[in-house]
Amino acid sequence: MAPDEFQQAWQAQSAQTRVTIDADLLRQEVQRNQLNFRATIFYRDFGEVLIALLLIPVWFILGARTSSPWTWYLTVPVLIWMAGFMLVYRMRHRQKPNEPDEPLLHCVQRSLTEVEDQIWLLRNIFWWYLLPPSISILVFFAHVSWLSRSGGWLPALISFAGLAGFLLALYGLIYFLNQRAVRLQLEPRRQELLTLLSSLGDETTDDGTGKQIPLPGLPFAEKRLQSSSASPARLIIVLTIVILFLGFMIFKIQRGDEYPKISPFAAVRWQESQPEVKLGEEWFKLIALDGLLASEIVEFSKQTYGDKWQKRFEEDLVELLTRMGHPPKDKVTLEVQSLDSSEKQIRKDVPMTKENRAAIRRAAQQREHSAP
């Protein structure tokens, strides 16, 4: 017999080889592997949901402590969405617990369903996990860059482009790592389960409840099912915090002590959203400052600083006007109206002084101390 004929005979004999395995032992192995897979996924999901929920109060505290713009808070509904989506998805795809006498075929089918659910989750991670925070973070970066445009449009655009580029590169890497986990960990596991399921369907008629099962080419004969490691998606939350911290530090640097603490008003008081200012010893209703309507200044302060809009108007007027794109000079023009009549006045070359701002600050501190 020629060598080629010997080789063909050997391959034919190998193709007819049957591996006989005890059904109970194989079922126990599948169930044990299934429990390990469930535990890995559960603890990973639990950690991600817990971190997302804990970040919500942290977000509010950081925003209040640092007087962040309103776009900072766009990430809060994103965190709620991420945690909620994970919980709802797991509830809708919850599997029944294993039973000791459950048929082997059912165990394999259930394991296959769980693996396919996880594959779907990671393959679509861009839509439910990456895209929502990307939008909120990019909006925050754009807003910060817009507020810093007083230093020039080009530096503001460069700042936004750098932050946005870093964010997109980072999320691109995270997406790649998740797809790699699907390709190298979950897909091989799925193929092994499909092979086992096909073998059971071809060789048994009793759902694998017999004591001995002959399985041709069984993929588990020489190796155990691989346990899927935790997805790198958990890094998303940690790295998102780092990104936001970088953007926030830039914002803090830009709004630091570079703005002079000066004011043209000796004092400020309020009639709802209408500022009344003191010039010398007389009170007036403020109509405009350097051509900017007082109502526009107040509205911008509300949108930018939230609950601290009055404080910023009174104590950080230079910064407020600068962020509006109208940095004031050492002297400003005020349009005011008498409180006793409809008479309006134009006060030109009103000096912006540190003494005025210091007096406003002292008055604010006295109100804070006297408040119940």
Summary of the structure (lengths in Angstrom):
residues: 372
radius of gyration: 33.6
end to end distance: 105.6
largest distance: 121.6
contacts: 1076
relative contact order: 0.10
helix: 66%
strand: 13%
